[in-house]
Every structure is written in structure tokens, then in C-alpha cells.
């Protein structure tokens, strides 16, 4: 389906492009929100991602998956945004509300009680806080791997890095998280 939509969009079909937007907007939003920890910036990234995709459709190489291409654009925009932030970022991150802990991020269960929901919410909050404290080069890899569920090869394609580098960053990111979360978890 993605391939058909991409081919139609490349030929100028506006409805096909709108379907691609519909297919990926939430995924790009959640990627951006996890990387930036800010709803408004995540919404900006989604708009900017699709604007760039639309402007550069003629540059899309149909030998690669469209999802890889769009994730690369979104991830690079997030990384650029993080690099431009002022050093007070970590202080600002603590002041953000916890709106991101919504139903989308909850693990489904048939018998969720208010107590287990609260515990799950607190645990996810600790994990997200720890991920947010990772250096950018590890954060993007960890988010793509564990929150977007991409394979190591897909992350390699998105970030345009060797798989060995991705493996190393996943390993180091996990070690960082293990140290950070060890006594809390």
C-alpha cells in the first residue's frame, strides 16, 4: 500500500499524499514528542517533516522504504532542534507536564486496576525521564528502537550509520538507562 501511495504521490496525486500524511503523522508525532518532550515542538516537527517530504518528493529514491525516508527526515529535524536548544533544556524538561503519558503509551491489559495503572504510569514516567536525559546520539537510537520498534537495520537506514554503530549506541544507551534506573526500578 505504501509503495502504491508513494508512486501516485510522485505523479502529483494529492489524495495519495494526503493518505501518506494520514499514515505517518501520528508515528512522526510520537517520535518527535519522545525526542523533544514538548507537544508544540513535536507538532512543528510533524508539519516541517511533511513540508520537506512534499518539497522533496522528486528526490525520494524508491529503492528504499518510504518509512525509512520519512523517519530520517523527522529524526534529523528533531536532532537539529535539540542541538539549537539552550543549555537550560534539562531544567525545562523537568517542568513539562506529563501529558505524553496517554493511552497510546500504556501497555494494554484486560484487567487494569487504578493501582496498576498508576504504577505503570509512574514507571513509564521514570523510563521516559531517563530516556530524555540520554545524550542526543543515544536518545534518537533508543527511541527509534524501543518506542518506534524499528529494527537495527531500519535505524541504520534512518540515521545513515553503519549497523555496528547502531548496535554500540543501543548497548551504551541501555547501560546508561540501567545505571540511571537501577535503584528506582
C-alpha positions in Angstrom: 0.0 0.0 0.0 2.8 2.4 1.0 4.6 1.8 -2.4 1.4 2.4 -4.4 0.7 5.6 -2.5 4.2 6.8 -2.9 4.2 6.2 -6.7 0.9 8.1 -7.0 2.2 10.9 -4.9 5.3 11.2 -7.0 3.0 11.6 -10.0 1.3 14.5 -8.3 -1.7 12.8 -6.8 -2.8 15.0 -3.9 -5.1 12.4 -2.4 -2.3 9.8 -2.3 0.0 12.3 -0.5 -2.8 13.1 2.0 -3.1 9.3 2.7 0.7 9.1 3.3 0.3 12.0 5.7 -2.6 10.2 7.5 -0.5 7.0 7.6 2.6 8.6 9.2 1.5 11.8 11.1 0.9 10.0 14.4 4.1 8.0 14.1 6.2 11.1 13.4 4.5 13.0 16.2 5.2 10.3 18.8 8.8 10.1 17.6 9.2 13.9 17.9 7.4 14.1 21.2 9.6 11.4 22.7 12.8 13.1 21.4 11.8 16.7 22.3 9.5 16.2 25.3 7.3 19.1 24.1 3.9 18.8 22.4 4.2 22.1 20.4 7.7 21.3 19.1 6.5 17.8 18.2 3.6 19.3 16.2 6.0 21.7 14.5 8.3 18.8 13.6 5.4 16.9 12.1 4.4 19.9 9.9 8.0 20.5 8.9 8.6 16.8 8.1 5.6 16.7 5.7 6.5 20.0 4.2 10.0 18.7 3.4 8.7 15.4 2.2 6.3 17.3 -0.2 9.0 19.7 -1.4 11.5 16.8 -2.0 9.3 14.1 -3.3 11.3 14.2 -6.6 14.4 13.3 -4.6 12.9 10.2 -3.0 14.7 7.1 -4.0 12.1 4.4 -4.5 14.7 1.7 -3.8 14.4 2.5 -0.1 11.3 2.2 2.0 9.2 5.4 2.3 9.0 4.9 6.0 12.8 4.9 6.3 13.0 8.2 4.3 10.3 9.9 6.3 11.7 8.7 9.7 15.1 10.0 8.6 13.7 13.5 7.9 11.7 13.6 11.1 14.7 12.3 13.2 17.1 14.8 11.7 14.7 17.7 12.3 14.4 16.6 16.0 18.2 16.3 16.3 18.7 19.8 14.8 16.1 21.2 17.2 17.8 19.6 20.2 21.2 21.0 19.1 19.8 24.5 18.9 18.3 24.4 22.4 19.8 26.4 25.1 21.8 24.6 27.9 18.8 25.2 30.3 17.0 22.4 28.4 17.4 19.8 31.2 15.8 22.2 33.7 13.0 23.0 31.3 12.3 19.3 30.8 11.5 18.8 34.5 8.8 21.5 34.3 6.9 19.9 31.4 3.6 18.4 32.3 3.1 14.7 31.9 0.5 14.9 29.0 2.6 12.4 27.0 1.6 9.6 29.3 -1.6 8.9 27.5 -3.4 5.8 26.4 -1.1 5.4 23.4 1.9 4.8 25.7 0.1 2.4 28.0 0.7 -1.3 27.8 -2.7 -2.9 27.1 -4.2 -5.3 29.7 -7.5 -6.9 30.2 -7.6 -6.3 34.0 -6.1 -2.9 34.6 -6.9 -1.6 38.0 -6.4 2.0 39.1 -3.4 0.9 41.2 -1.7 -1.0 38.4 -2.5 1.9 36.0 -0.8 4.4 38.5 2.2 2.1 38.9 2.5 1.7 35.2 2.2 5.4 34.7 4.9 6.1 37.3 7.2 3.5 35.8 6.7 4.9 32.3 7.4 8.4 33.7 10.7 7.2 35.1 11.7 5.5 31.9 10.7 8.5 29.7 12.6 10.8 32.1 15.7 8.6 31.9 15.4 8.4 28.1 15.1 12.2 28.0 18.3 12.5 30.0 20.3 10.5 27.4 22.8 12.3 25.1 21.1 13.0 21.7 23.1 10.4 19.9 21.8 7.7 22.2 18.3 9.1 22.7 17.4 9.0 19.0 18.6 5.4 18.7 16.8 4.3 21.8 13.6 6.0 20.8 13.7 4.5 17.3 14.5 1.0 18.7 12.2 0.7 21.7 9.4 3.3 21.3 9.1 3.2 17.5 10.0 -0.5 17.3 12.4 -0.2 14.3 15.0 -2.9 13.6 18.7 -2.2 13.9 18.9 -2.2 10.0 16.0 0.3 9.8 17.6 2.6 12.3 20.8 2.3 10.4 19.0 3.4 7.2 17.1 6.2 9.0 20.3 7.6 10.6 22.5 6.7 7.7 25.0 5.0 10.0 26.6 1.5 10.0 24.6 -1.2 11.9 27.6 -1.7 14.1 27.5 1.9 15.3 23.7 1.5 15.9 24.4 -1.7 18.0 27.0 0.1 20.0 24.7 3.0 20.7 21.8 0.8 21.7 24.2 -1.1 24.0 25.6 2.1 25.6 22.1 3.6 25.8 20.8 0.5 27.6 23.8 0.6 30.0 23.1 4.3 30.7 19.5 3.6 31.4 20.3 0.6 33.5 22.6 2.7 35.7 20.0 5.6 35.8 17.0 3.3 36.6 18.8 0.6 38.6 17.8 1.6 42.2 14.4 3.0 41.1 13.2 0.0 39.2 
